[in-house]
């Protein structure tokens, strides 16, 4: 998968005070998206927008492109 997360999203959310319980309780991010993040799968544009808002960052702070050639080495 050439696009991947640069940081541990769940760890960064915890450091900002967003526990998984709080995220579910306040319905900030759906459970299916949390599962995708855990697996390293890229989530929807809307979810990325929410993550950027919560983490006070830009999408480029969360994602990076790694060519398949680099991943295979």
RAGIDA-V408547 format. One line per field, one symbol per residue. psi: psi as a letter, one per 30 degrees, with the letter a starting at -180 (. if undefined). burial: I if it has 9 or more other C-alpha atoms within 8 Angstrom, else O. A space follows every 50 residues. Layout:
# RAGIDA-V408547
psi=???
burial=???
This chain:
# RAGIDA-V408547
psi=jfklkfljeeeeeefggileeeeeeghekleeeeeeeefgkklleeeeee eeeefhaleffellkjleeeef.
burial=OOIIIOOOIOOIIIOOOIOOOOIIOOOOIOOOIIOIIOOOOIIOOOIIII OIOOIOOOIOOIIIOIOOOOOOO
